Amino acid sequence: MDGTTEAATTPILTIAGPIATIRFNRPAVHNRIEPVDLAALMTHFAAIEADPGLRVVVLTGTGKSFSSGFHLGDLANKAEAPPPGPSFEEVANALEDLRLPVVCRLNGGVYGGSTDLVLCCDFRIGVDTAEMFMPAARLGVHYYPSGLRRYASRLGHNAAKRLFLTAEKIKAPEMLAIGYLTEMVPAAELDARVDALTARLAAMAPLAVQGIKRGLNEIARDAFDEDACRARAAATERSADLQEGLRAFREKRDPVFQGR
């Protein structure tokens, strides 16, 4: 997934079987995110949601960095004339709300608003040389509400305050310790570990995985809809996937789920 010789483009969507990969592709500027990239991401999200054959999404970057965040020049212009298209917050929320589980392949450093995109992912596997920092307070930026909520719910209030209020840079071992990373691996092992996790997720029952993900995300943002959760649970009890799962268990074989 290195791709460092490619020309800079908006994020690239590729699909291989049940796995969709979105890759930031501006390596010369550490995969800085431009307004046009936000629109491209929303288009990719819509395509993923519309594809019933997909089971997992991977989010990663080209080259040595994951992403350096939103272009500061565009951030300055936003105060005078907000650009057309989706906001960064809207894109982050849409990423978090994807029905499929999302694995962040954190191939390097992550900075600014892109740190929130990482937290939108359900699993965050990073190289042991990664680093991150959130410079909002140093730049005079008051962060948007859903990003603050994600930081606090994923990392706890103490870690969120430290990262936001001090703009301190932290390295991969501490990113793992505070829960920013769910796993830390040497660079040589990153692809193998991401492939193993995505294969495992793709083999799970889609209706159950997607319904549970939605419920857990609602709980994290204190917006849990218990009735809707019960309705999803009841639907899975009537599903062909449940019958297949039970049958495969009795027959001591791997289940083959169809998402229905």
VODRENKOL-10251 format. One record per residue: residue in one letter; x, y, z of N, C-alpha, C, O in turn. Coordinates in steps of 0.02 Angstrom, whole numbers, plus 50000, padded with zeros to 5 digits. Layout:
REM residues N
AXYZXYZXYZXYZ ...
END
This chain:
REM residues 260
M500414993950000500005000050000500425006450000500165011750015 D501075006049984501505011849989501315017049937501115022649955 G501375015449874501145019749820501455026549816501135031249791 T502085027349840502375034049844502535037049776502645043049771 T502535033049723502685035749656502065038349621502125041149566 E501475037449649500865039749618500805047349621501065050449668 A500475050349572500325057449575499815058649630499395054349644 A499845064449661499375066149714498665066349686498545069049632 T498205063549724497505063349704497065064049766497305064049822 T496425064549753495945063749808495995056649834496295052349801 P495705055149893495745048449920495515043149870495035044149833 I495865037549870495745032149822495345026549855495515024349910 L494815024349823494425018649846494575012649802494525012949741 T494765007049835494865000749800494464995349836494364995649897 I494234990549798493824985149827494134978449806494264977249747 A494244974249855494504967449843494064962649882494134961949943 G493624959149847493164954649882492724958549930492404963449910 P492694956449993492264959750041492584965750076492284968650121 I493184967750054493554972950089493634979050045493884978649989 A493414984850071493514991250037494074994950072494094995250134 T494534997850034495085001750062495055008850035495015009949975 I495085013650081495135020750064495835022950084496045022050141 R496195025950036496885027950049496975035350032496855037449975 F497205039250082497395046150069498005046050023498445041850031 N498035050749976498545050249924498855056949906498845058949848 R499115060449956499515066449944500165065849985500275069850030 P500585060949969501165059550012501665065350016502005065950068 A501725069449966502205074949968502045079950022502485083450047 V501405080350041501205084850096500905080750153500455082950188 H501175074750162500975070350217500225069150218499905069050271 N499945068250158499235066750151498785071950183498285070450216 R498975078250173498555083850195497875083350162497825081350103 I497355085050199496675084550173496435091350147496445096250183 E496225091350085495965097350052495195097050050494915091650058 P494865102750040494135102550036493875097549984493365094249996 V494205096949927493985092249876494025085049901493655080649878 D494485083749947494545077049975493945075250019493735069450021 L493665080250052493075078950094492495076550051492145071850070 A492395079849995491855077849950491985070849922491525066849917 A492615069349906492785062649880492645057349933492395051949917 L492815058849995492695053950048491955052550056491755046750064 M491535057650053490815056450058490565052250000490115048150009 T490835053349941490645049249883490845041949895490465037349879 H491445040949921491675034149935491235030849989491065024949983 F491055034550040490635031750092489965029450064489715024150081 A489685033550020489035031749989489105025449947488655021149949 A489655024749911489755018749870489825012649914489575007249897 I490175013349970490255007750017489585005650047489434999750051 E489185010550068488545009050098488075005550048487655001550068 A488165007049984487705004249934487914997349909487544994149871 D488494994949930488754988549906488614983049956488944982750008 P488134978649943487944973449992488484968050001488454964150049 G488964967749955489474962549961490054964350006490474960150020 L490084970650028490634972750070490514970950143489954970750167 R491064969550178491014967650249491464971850295491314972650354 V492004974750267492494978350308492774984150267492824983750206 V492964989550302493294995250271493974996250304494034995650365 V494484997750264495144999550289495285006750269495165008650212 L495535010750317495715017650304496465018350315496715016550369 T496835020950266497565021450272497825027350231497435031050202 G498485027950228498795033350191499365030950148499645025550160 T499535034850097500095033350054500735036050085500745041550113 G501275032150081501925034650103502045033750177501805028950207 K502425038450206502665037650275502195040550327502275039250387 S501705044550306501235047650354500525045150339500355043550283 F500125044950392499415043550383499075049750356498785049650301 S499095055250393498815061550369499025067250415499035066550477 S499185072950385499375078850423498785083350440498875088850465 G498185080950425497595084750444497355089450390497595089350333 F496875093650408496555098150359497035103850341497405106350384 H497035105750278497475111050253497355117550292496795120150292 L497875120050325497785125850368497595132050328497235136450353 G497825132550266497625138150224496875138250212496555143450214 D496605132350200495875131850190495505133050255494945135750255 L495815131150312495505132550376495455140050387494955142550413 A495985143850368495965151050376495445154250331495095158950351 N495385151750270494895154450223494175153050244493715156750227 K494085147550281493415145450300493045150750340492445151650332 A493425154450382493095159650424492795165150381492285168050400 E493105166550324492855171850281492325169450232491825172750220 A492445163550203491975160850153491985153250156492405150150124 P491535150350195491515142950200491475139750131491055141750090 P491915134950117491905131750050491275127550041490985125150090 P491075126649979490505122249966490695115049982491285113249985 G490185110949993490325103950007490305102450081490165106850121 P490425096150098490365094050168490915097050212491465098450189 S490755098050275491245100250324491665094450348491485088650338 F492225095950380492645090650407492255086650459492295080550461 E491865090050501491475086650552490965081950521490875076350545 E490635084050468490145079850434490475073450407490185068050410 V491075074250379491435068450352491625063750409491545057650403 A491885066450464492075062250521491475058350547491525052350561 N490915061750555490325058450581490075053050533489845047750555 A490125054350468489915049350419490365043250421490135037550413 L491015044350432491475038750439491305034550500491265028350495 E491185037750556491005034150616490355030150607490285024650634 D489895032950569489235029950561489195024750505488655021950493 L489745023450469489715018150419489465011650451489655009950507 R489025008150416488745002050444489274996550453489204992350497 L489794996650412490304991450415490844993150467490954999050481 P491164988150497491724989650540492294992650499492424990550443 V492644997550529493185001050495493834999850533493865000850594 V494344997750497495014996650525495475002250500495545003250440 C495775005850546496275010850527496955007550523497205004950573 R497255007650464497945005250454498385011450462498515015050413 L498605012750523498965018850538499705017850520500105015350560 N499875019750459500535018350431501065023450452501655022650434 G500885028650489501365033750510501035038950553500525037750585 G501335044950554501085050250597500405052750576500215052450518 V500035055350626499375058050614499305064350656499475064450715 Y499045069650624499055076250657498395079850643498045078650594 G498235084450689497655088850679497005085150674496885080250709 G496575087550628495915084550621495925077250604495455073650620 S496445074950570496475067950552496525063350612496365057450607 T496745066050669496745061950730496035059750747495925054450775 D495545064050731494845062250744494605056950694494225052550713 L494825057350632494635052150583494875045350607494525040350598 V495455045050637495705038750664495235036250720495075030350722 L495025040750763494585038750818493895036750794493535033150829 C493705038750734493075036550704493095029150686492565026050678 C493685026450679493755019450658493655014850718493795016650775 D493425008850704493265004050757493885000550784493904998650842 F494384999750741495014996650760495575001050732495515003550676 R496115001850771496655006450751497325002950762497595002750817 I497585000150707498224996550710498765001050683498735003150625 G499255002650725499765007450705500465004850710500605000250749 V500905007750670501615005850673501925008650737501685013650764 D502455005350760502755007350823503165013850818503425016250869 T503215016750758503545023150749503045028850741503245034550728 A502405027450747501885032650737501925037850793502195036650847 E501645043650778501565048950828500935052850810500685052450754 M500685056650860500095060650847500105066850891500405066850945 F499775072150867499635077750910499055081750883498915081650823 M498715085150928498125089050912498285096350929498265098250987 P498445100550878498675107350891498135112650895498275118650890 A497505110650904496945115450901497055121550945497005127250922 A497205120451009497275126151056497875130451037497855136551048 R498405127551010498995131350990498845135750929499175140850919 L498355133650889498175137450830497595142350842497435146450800 G497275141750900496695145950914496045143050889495555146650880 V496035136450877495435133150851495045129950908495325126150948 H494395131450911493945127850957493665121950918493325122850868 Y493805115950941493625109950903492875108950902492525111250947 Y492635105450852491925104250843491665099150894492045094950918 P491015099450912490745095550967490835087950961491045084651009 S490685085150902490725077850897491435075350904491545069750928 G491925079350883492625077350892492825077250965493165072750987 L492605082351002492735082351074492425076251108492725073151151 R491815074651087491475068951117491845062451102491915058251145 R492085061651040492455055551023493095055051064493245049651091 Y493475060451069494085060351108493935058151180494265053751207 A493425061351210493275059851280493015052751290493195049451338 S492585050351244492295043751252492785038251236492765032851265 R493235039451188493725034251169494315034051217494565028651234 L494545039951238495185040351275495105042151349495575041451387 G494515044451369494415046751437494545054251441494905057051400 H494255057551492494305064751497495015067151510495225072251482 N495395063551551496075065851566496515065951504496865070851492 A496495060551466496905060351405496665065451354497075068651321 A496005066251348495745071051300495955078151318496145082051274 K495925079951382496125086651404496875087751390497075093051367 R497275082651406497995083451395498145084651321498535089151304 L497845080651278498005081151206497745087651176498085090851136 F497145089751196496855095851169497155102151199497325106851162 L497225102351264497405108651297498145110051296498345115851303 T498575104851288499295105951287499595105451218500165107651207 A499235102551169499505101351102500155097351105500605098351064 E500205092951153500815088951162500825083151112500315079851100 K501405082051082501485076351037501645070151077502055070251123 I501315064651060501465058351094501645052951042501445053350984 K502025048051065502285042851022501855036551028501415036051071 A501985031750984501575025850978501465021951043500895020051057 P501985020751084501855016951146501335020351191500925016951222 E501365026951195500865030451236500185030651200499665030451233 M500185031151135499565030751098499205024151113498595023851119 L499595018851119499315012251137499075012351209498535009751224 A499465015151254499295015051325498645018751340498275016551384 I498505024151305497895028051319497305025651278496745028151286 G497415020751234496865018051195496775021251127496305019651091 Y497225025851109497175028751042497295023450990496945023050939 L497785019251002497895013250961497585007350996497615006751057 T497285002950957497064996550986497604991250981497614986451019 E498064992150932498644987750926499224991750899499134996450860 M499834989850919500444992850894500894987250868501004982250902 V501154988050807501564982850776502154985950741502134991850723 P502694982150730503244984550688502984985550617502514982250595 A503294990250581503064991850513503044985650468502594985050426 A503524981150477503554975150435502964970550446502824966250404 E502614971350502502054966950519501374970150509500864967050520 L501364976550488500734980250485500244977050437499664975850455 D500454975650376499984972950327499714966150347499124964850339 A500154961950374499924955250394499414955650450498924951950450 R499514960250497499044960750553498384963750530497844961550551 V498414968850486497794971750459497424966550418496804965950423 D497784962750377497454957550336497124952250380496574950050365 A497464950350434497174945250479496544947750512496044944150517 L496554954050534495954956750567495384957650518494814956050534 T495524960250459494984961350411494684954650389494074954150378 A495104949550382494844942950363494384940250418493864937250404 R494584941350480494164938950536493504942750538492974939650547 L493524949250530492914953250531492454951350473491844951050480 A492754950250414492364948550355492014941850363491504940550330 A492274937550406491984930850416491414930950467491064925950474 M491324936450503490794936850553490114937850520490064939650461 A489574936750559488894937750533488764945250524488764948950573 P488654947550463488594954750449488044958350488488164963750515 L487454955350492486904958750526487064959850600486924965150628 A487364954850631487544955450702488094960550711488044964850755 V488614960250670489174964850677488944972050667489104976450707 Q488554973250615488344980050600487864982750653487904988650671 G487414978550677486944980750728487284982150794487134987150827 I487754977850814488114978950877488544985150872488584989050920 K488884986150815489284992250807488854998450816489055003050851 R488274998450786487845004350792487655005650864487675011350888 G487465000350900487275001150970487845003651013487745008051055 L488435000951003489015003151043489195010351028489375014051074 N489155012450965489285019450950488765024050981488935029551004 E488135021950982487625025951015487765026551089487685031951117 I487965021151121488135021351192488705026151205488695030051253 A489225025951161489815030251170489635037651167489955041651201 R489125039451128488945046551123488305048151163487985053251152 D488135043551208487565044551254486915045851215486525050251231 A486815041751163486215042451121485935035551106485705034251050 F485955031051154485755024151143485005023551134484615025751176 D484805020451078484105019251063483965011851079484075007451037 E483735010551139483645003651161483125000051120483214994151103 D482575003351102482055000151063482324998050994482184992550970 A482705002450963482995000750897483484995050904483524990750860 C483864994950958484334989450970483964982850978484174977750950 R483424982951015483034976751024482734974450957482704968550943 A482524979250916482254977450851482784974250807482644969450771 R483394976850809483934973850769484094966850795484214962250756 A484094966050861484224959450890483684954450869483834948750853 A483064956750870482514952250849482584950350776482444944650757 A482794955050734482884953550663483424948350652483354944050609 T483954948650691484484943650682484244936750704484474931650678 E483784936550753483524930050776483114926650721483034920550721 R482844930650675482454927850620482864926950556482594924950505 S483514928350559483924928650499484174921750478484244917150518 A484294921250413484614915250386485324914550413485574909050420 D485644920150427486324919950453486354916450521486814912550533 L485864917650564485864914250628485794906750618486144902850650 Q485354904650574485274897550560485924894550533486114888950551 E486254898250489486884895850462487424895450516487814890650518 G487444900350560487934900250614487834894350660488324891050680 L487204892850678487064887250722487214880550687487484875950717 R487034880250623487154874150585487914872950577488144867250585 A488284878150563489014877350557489324875250623489804871350624 F489064877850678489324875950744489214868550757489664865050780 R488614866150740488464859050750488894854650704489104849150723 E489014857050644489394853050595490144854150600490524851250562 K490344858350647491064859750660491424862050597491944859350577 R491124867150566491434870250506491354877850511490994880350554 D491704881250467491644888550465490974890450433490784887650382 P490624895250462489984897450432490114901650370490634904850362 V489624901650326489634905950266489024910450270488464908350254 F489124916650291488574921250302488414925250238488864926750198 Q487774926850230487544930450171487274937450189487114941350144 G487234939050252486984945550271486234946250265485974951550249 R485884940650277485144940950273484844935750320484234935150324 
END
